[in-house]
C-alpha cells in the first residue's frame, strides 16, 4: 500500500464516502442512447491512448486495432 493511501478505518470511510456519492450499479438504468454515447467516448479515448502506446512500443498496432474493434463491435449492438 502506498503511504498516501488511507489504511484501516480511514480506508473504510473513504470507500463508504465513494459508494454514497456514486450510484449503485444494480440500481442505475441507462438508456440505449446513453450507452452508445459512452461507448463512442471510450473509443475516442482509446484511440488517443493506444496511439501513444504504439509510438512508445508499449503496444503493437495489431493489438491496438483489435482492442478498438471490440468496442466498435459492441457499439454496433447499440446502434441497431
N, CA and C of each residue as an Amber inpcrd file, in Angstrom:
protein
   240
   0.8460000  -1.1760000   0.0000000   0.0000000   0.0000000   0.0000000
   0.8920000   1.2400000   0.0000000   0.4910000   2.2270000  -0.7410000
   1.2510000   3.4670000  -0.7840000   1.0200000   4.2700000   0.4840000
   1.9980000   5.0710000   0.8290000   1.8890000   5.8900000   2.0370000
   0.7260000   6.8730000   1.9400000   0.4010000   7.3080000   0.7220000
  -0.6690000   8.2920000   0.5580000  -2.0580000   7.6640000   0.6170000
  -2.1380000   6.3260000   0.5820000  -3.4370000   5.6700000   0.6370000
  -3.8790000   5.4900000   2.0830000  -5.1510000   5.7450000   2.3410000
  -5.6280000   5.5530000   3.7020000  -5.6400000   4.0700000   4.0640000
  -5.4610000   3.7670000   5.3310000  -5.4830000   2.3730000   5.7590000
  -6.4600000   2.2190000   6.9090000  -6.8370000   0.9840000   7.1670000
  -7.7080000   0.6950000   8.2950000  -9.0310000   1.4200000   8.2130000
  -9.3990000   2.0720000   9.3200000 -10.6770000   2.7730000   9.4040000
 -10.8090000   3.8950000   8.3870000  -9.7020000   4.5720000   8.1120000
  -9.7360000   5.6700000   7.1410000 -10.0640000   5.1430000   5.7490000
  -9.5200000   3.9730000   5.4030000  -9.7950000   3.3740000   4.0930000
 -11.2730000   3.0190000   3.9860000 -11.8170000   2.4580000   5.0470000
 -13.2360000   2.0980000   5.0460000 -14.1070000   3.3410000   4.8760000
 -13.7800000   4.4100000   5.5850000 -14.5440000   5.6520000   5.4790000
 -14.4590000   6.2360000   4.0670000 -13.2590000   6.1510000   3.4490000
 -13.0850000   6.6720000   2.0940000 -13.9380000   5.8650000   1.1050000
 -13.9300000   4.5340000   1.2380000 -14.7490000   3.6930000   0.3520000
 -16.2310000   3.9790000   0.5630000 -16.6400000   4.1310000   1.8080000
 -18.0440000   4.4130000   2.1140000 -18.4570000   5.7490000   1.5090000
 -17.5890000   6.7440000   1.6020000 -17.8940000   8.0540000   1.0310000
 -18.0990000   7.9420000  -0.4750000 -17.2580000   7.1560000  -1.1470000
 -17.3880000   6.9940000  -2.5960000 -18.6710000   6.2530000  -2.9590000
 -19.0300000   5.2350000  -2.1940000 -20.2540000   4.4980000  -2.5090000
 -21.4880000   5.3420000  -2.2490000 -21.3960000   6.2950000  -1.3260000
 -22.5230000   7.1860000  -1.0850000 -22.6770000   8.1910000  -2.2240000
 -21.5660000   8.5460000  -2.8800000 -21.5910000   9.5190000  -3.9750000
 -22.0110000   8.8580000  -5.2750000 -21.4150000   7.6990000  -5.5780000
 -21.6510000   7.0310000  -6.8480000 -22.9480000   6.2340000  -6.8060000
 -23.6730000   6.1810000  -7.9450000 -24.9070000   5.3960000  -7.9560000
 -24.5920000   3.9040000  -7.8440000 -25.4640000   3.1670000  -7.2580000
 -25.2930000   1.7280000  -7.1530000 -25.4810000   1.1180000  -8.5450000
 -24.5160000   0.3220000  -9.0270000 -24.6260000  -0.2460000 -10.3790000
 -25.9200000  -1.0140000 -10.6020000 -26.3790000  -1.7390000  -9.6050000
 -27.5970000  -2.5240000  -9.7950000 -28.8630000  -1.6640000  -9.7890000
 -28.7470000  -0.4140000  -9.3820000 -29.9010000   0.4810000  -9.3850000
 -29.8860000   1.4370000 -10.5770000 -28.7270000   1.5910000 -11.2190000
 -28.6000000   2.5240000 -12.3320000 -29.2280000   1.9240000 -13.5910000
 -30.0150000   2.7280000 -14.2730000 -30.6230000   2.3120000 -15.5280000
 -30.2110000   3.3390000 -16.5740000 -29.5810000   2.8410000 -17.6350000
 -29.1060000   3.7260000 -18.6830000 -29.8520000   3.4330000 -19.9790000
 -30.1520000   4.4740000 -20.7170000 -30.8350000   4.3020000 -21.9970000
 -29.8420000   3.7930000 -23.0410000 -30.3690000   3.2890000 -24.1220000
 -29.5260000   2.8290000 -25.2240000 -28.6560000   3.9820000 -25.7390000
 -29.2510000   5.1790000 -25.8050000 -28.5210000   6.3440000 -26.2930000
 -27.3720000   6.7120000 -25.3520000 -27.5970000   6.6330000 -24.0400000
 -26.5340000   6.9220000 -23.0710000 -25.3940000   5.9120000 -23.2040000
 -25.7430000   4.6500000 -23.3910000 -24.7310000   3.6140000 -23.5600000
 -23.9380000   3.8410000 -24.8440000 -24.6520000   4.1950000 -25.9180000
 -23.9860000   4.4440000 -27.2040000 -23.0120000   5.6140000 -27.0930000
 -23.4480000   6.6960000 -26.4640000 -22.5800000   7.8720000 -26.3020000
 -21.3580000   7.5470000 -25.4380000 -21.5550000   6.7630000 -24.3860000
 -20.4330000   6.3770000 -23.5230000 -19.4310000   5.5280000 -24.2970000
 -19.9150000   4.6300000 -25.1260000 -19.0110000   3.8040000 -25.9340000
 -18.2560000   4.6430000 -26.9580000 -18.9320000   5.6040000 -27.5690000
 -18.2520000   6.4730000 -28.5360000 -17.1390000   7.2630000 -27.8550000
 -17.4120000   7.7380000 -26.6590000 -16.4030000   8.4830000 -25.8980000
 -15.2310000   7.5680000 -25.5330000 -15.5360000   6.3560000 -25.1160000
 -14.4980000   5.3840000 -24.7520000 -13.6230000   5.0270000 -25.9560000
 -14.2470000   4.8460000 -27.1100000 -13.4900000   4.5190000 -28.3250000
 -12.5500000   5.6680000 -28.6850000 -13.0430000   6.8920000 -28.6190000
 -12.1940000   8.0530000 -28.9220000 -11.0170000   8.1260000 -27.9490000
 -11.2910000   7.8910000 -26.6650000 -10.2320000   7.8970000 -25.6550000
  -9.1950000   6.8220000 -25.9480000  -9.6600000   5.6120000 -26.2420000
  -8.7370000   4.5160000 -26.5180000  -7.8920000   4.7870000 -27.7630000
  -8.4730000   5.3990000 -28.7770000  -7.6900000   5.7290000 -29.9840000
  -6.5160000   6.6450000 -29.6360000  -6.7750000   7.6380000 -28.8060000
  -5.7060000   8.5610000 -28.4020000  -4.6410000   7.8530000 -27.5690000
  -5.0830000   7.1270000 -26.5670000  -4.1510000   6.4480000 -25.6660000
  -3.3620000   5.3700000 -26.3930000  -4.0470000   4.5590000 -27.1860000
  -3.3660000   3.4610000 -27.8790000  -2.3730000   3.9780000 -28.9100000
  -2.6830000   5.1170000 -29.5440000  -1.7330000   5.7040000 -30.4990000
  -0.4210000   6.0500000 -29.7900000  -0.5250000   6.6290000 -28.6110000
   0.6840000   6.9380000 -27.8350000   1.4220000   5.6590000 -27.4320000
   0.6780000   4.6500000 -27.0230000   1.3080000   3.3900000 -26.6140000
   2.0220000   2.7160000 -27.7800000   1.4470000   2.7940000 -28.9640000
   2.0970000   2.2180000 -30.1480000   3.3870000   2.9730000 -30.4400000
   3.3420000   4.3000000 -30.3670000   4.5500000   5.0930000 -30.6110000
   5.6550000   4.7740000 -29.6090000   5.2760000   4.4870000 -28.3690000
   6.2560000   4.1650000 -27.3210000   6.6470000   2.6860000 -27.3170000
   6.0930000   1.9350000 -28.2670000   6.3640000   0.4870000 -28.3640000
   5.8370000  -0.2800000 -27.1470000   4.8220000   0.2590000 -26.5000000
   4.1940000  -0.4190000 -25.3640000   3.0380000  -1.3050000 -25.8250000
   2.6840000  -1.1640000 -27.1030000   1.5620000  -1.9140000 -27.6640000
   1.8100000  -2.0380000 -29.1570000   1.4340000  -3.1640000 -29.7280000
   1.6020000  -3.3260000 -31.1760000   0.4150000  -2.6820000 -31.8890000
   0.6060000  -2.2650000 -33.1410000  -0.5280000  -1.6980000 -33.8880000
  -1.6840000  -2.7030000 -34.0030000  -1.3490000  -3.9770000 -34.1800000
  -2.3900000  -5.0010000 -34.2900000  -3.2030000  -5.0860000 -33.0030000
  -2.5270000  -5.0780000 -31.8630000  -3.2070000  -5.1480000 -30.5700000
  -4.1240000  -3.9440000 -30.3670000  -3.6470000  -2.7570000 -30.7390000
  -4.4470000  -1.5370000 -30.5960000  -5.7070000  -1.6210000 -31.4590000
  -5.5380000  -2.0350000 -32.7110000  -6.6880000  -2.1520000 -33.6150000
  -7.6820000  -3.1900000 -33.1130000  -7.1710000  -4.2950000 -32.5880000
  -8.0250000  -5.3600000 -32.0690000  -8.8550000  -4.8700000 -30.8800000
  -8.2050000  -4.1850000 -29.9450000  -8.9130000  -3.6920000 -28.7630000
  -9.9900000  -2.6710000 -29.1390000  -9.6850000  -1.8060000 -30.0830000
 -10.6660000  -0.8130000 -30.5290000 -11.8010000  -1.4940000 -31.2800000
 -11.4780000  -2.5060000 -32.0610000 -12.5080000  -3.2370000 -32.8210000
 -13.5300000  -3.8950000 -31.8970000 -13.0860000  -4.3600000 -30.7520000
 -14.0110000  -4.9620000 -29.7850000 -15.0650000  -3.9380000 -29.3690000
 -14.6310000  -2.7370000 -29.0260000 -15.5750000  -1.7110000 -28.5930000
 -16.4500000  -1.2310000 -29.7480000 -15.8970000  -1.1950000 -30.9630000
 -16.7040000  -0.8170000 -32.1190000 -17.7870000  -1.8610000 -32.3800000
 -17.4790000  -3.1400000 -32.1540000 -18.4780000  -4.1990000 -32.3190000
 -19.5810000  -4.0570000 -31.2790000 -19.2170000  -3.7260000 -30.0550000
 -20.2090000  -3.5160000 -29.0010000 -21.0890000  -2.3130000 -29.3590000
 -20.4610000  -1.2590000 -29.8710000 -21.2090000  -0.0630000 -30.2760000
 -22.2400000  -0.4000000 -31.3410000 -21.8830000  -1.2630000 -32.2730000
 -22.8310000  -1.6660000 -33.3290000 -24.0800000  -2.3180000 -32.7230000
 -23.9050000  -3.0470000 -31.6240000 -25.0530000  -3.6660000 -30.9650000
 -26.0400000  -2.6210000 -30.4530000 -25.5270000  -1.4600000 -30.0420000
 -26.3880000  -0.4150000 -29.5210000 -26.9690000   0.4820000 -30.6090000
 -26.4360000   0.4010000 -31.8100000 -26.9450000   1.2130000 -32.9070000
 -28.1680000   0.5650000 -33.5490000 -28.2990000  -0.7540000 -33.4030000
 -29.4420000  -1.4270000 -34.0540000 -30.6680000  -1.4930000 -33.1920000
